[in-house]
Amino acid sequence: MTELALIRKPIIQPTEILSQLQTGQLLRVNSTRGNALIIIHRHHAELAGSGAAVGGLFDVDCTRVIPLGTLSLVYPESRYERQKAYQLRQRWILFTQHAMTTYVPLHRAKILLSLLYKYFDAQLIDELSDEVIAQLVGVLPKTIGIVRRARKSPTQQKPQARKSVGV
């Protein structure tokens, strides 16, 4: 690791991650697939997946972080690595914006959960609170709960036939 880095070993503990992001140092999520960091700001949350830049000016005001997978953060040593990390952060932002193409909150929640289950281990997503996922896509936590319950029911319930009353 370069001598310019303020940290010399990968960061893995959430409290270490949060304090390091708040210093303003640019880091990147280790490039192992299935790893990500949910960065919670005051009014929204962002998903930074594998290879994405975190910290720097982006996340100085973050209040909480939630690691997904076997996450570690490393210092991007070269200009090329920093540029690639910025590009990947931008792609992860576009990833979550894809779910926000509709104005209907229930659809946004459904799209985001489908994307999360596609890219990450289902157990990791199931462990995330409704509040955190809701902040990623701008819906109420109750909306996420509705989509999760609908997703877990193995079969759609058939509408009951109405009884006709004879005269």
SVG drawing of the C-alpha trace seen along z (x, -y; Angstrom):
<svg xmlns="http://www.w3.org/2000/svg" viewBox="-87 -17 92 38">
<polyline fill="none" stroke="black" stroke-width="0.4" points="0.0,0.0 1.3,-3.5 2.9,-5.7 0.3,-8.4 -2.5,-6.3 -3.7,-7.4 -4.6,-3.8 -2.3,-0.9 -4.6,2.1 -8.1,2.9 -11.0,1.5 -13.6,4.0 -15.4,2.9 -18.5,0.7 -17.4,-1.8 -14.0,-2.0 -15.6,-2.5 -17.9,-5.3 -15.1,-7.2 -12.9,-6.8 -15.5,-8.0 -16.2,-11.1 -12.5,-12.1 -12.9,-12.7 -10.3,-10.2 -11.2,-8.5 -11.4,-4.7 -13.0,-2.1 -15.0,1.0 -12.9,4.2 -13.7,5.6 -15.0,9.0 -18.4,9.6 -21.4,9.6 -19.8,6.9 -21.3,3.5 -21.7,0.7 -25.0,-1.1 -24.1,-4.6 -26.8,-6.4 -27.0,-10.1 -29.4,-12.4 -32.3,-12.1 -31.3,-9.3 -29.1,-6.2 -26.8,-5.2 -25.5,-1.8 -21.8,-1.5 -21.0,1.9 -17.8,3.7 -15.1,1.4 -17.0,-1.8 -15.4,-4.9 -16.5,-5.8 -15.5,-8.6 -14.0,-11.8 -16.4,-14.6 -19.3,-12.2 -19.7,-10.8 -18.4,-13.3 -21.9,-13.8 -22.9,-10.1 -24.4,-9.1 -24.3,-5.3 -22.9,-2.5 -24.1,1.0 -21.7,3.5 -23.0,6.2 -21.0,9.4 -17.4,9.8 -16.7,6.1 -13.4,4.3 -12.3,0.9 -8.9,0.2 -7.0,-2.8 -7.0,-3.4 -3.3,-3.8 -3.1,-5.0 -4.9,-7.7 -6.4,-5.0 -7.8,-3.1 -9.4,-6.3 -10.9,-7.1 -12.2,-3.5 -13.7,-3.7 -15.5,-7.0 -16.9,-5.4 -18.2,-2.4 -19.7,-4.6 -21.6,-6.4 -22.8,-3.0 -24.1,-2.0 -26.0,-5.3 -27.5,-4.5 -28.3,-1.0 -30.6,-2.4 -31.9,-5.1 -33.2,-2.4 -35.7,-1.5 -36.9,-5.1 -38.1,-5.4 -41.6,-5.0 -43.6,-7.3 -45.5,-4.5 -43.9,-3.7 -44.9,0.0 -43.3,0.5 -40.1,-1.3 -39.9,1.0 -40.5,4.1 -37.9,3.1 -35.3,2.3 -35.8,5.5 -35.6,7.5 -32.3,5.8 -30.9,6.4 -31.8,10.1 -30.3,10.4 -26.9,9.0 -26.5,10.0 -27.1,13.0 -30.8,13.3 -29.9,13.9 -28.1,10.5 -31.0,8.7 -33.5,10.4 -31.5,9.2 -31.7,5.6 -34.3,3.6 -37.3,2.1 -36.2,-1.4 -32.7,-1.0 -34.0,0.3 -36.8,-2.3 -34.1,-5.1 -32.4,-3.7 -35.4,-4.3 -37.4,-6.9 -40.4,-5.0 -42.0,-4.3 -40.7,-1.3 -44.2,0.0 -44.1,0.2 -40.9,2.4 -42.7,4.6 -45.7,5.1 -43.4,6.1 -41.4,8.5 -44.5,10.2 -45.9,10.5 -42.6,11.9 -42.5,14.6 -46.0,15.9 -45.4,18.9 -48.6,18.6 -50.9,15.7 -54.1,16.1 -57.0,16.8 -59.9,14.4 -62.8,16.0 -65.9,16.5 -68.7,14.4 -71.7,16.2 -74.8,15.2 -77.9,14.7 -81.0,16.3 -84.3,14.4"/>
</svg>
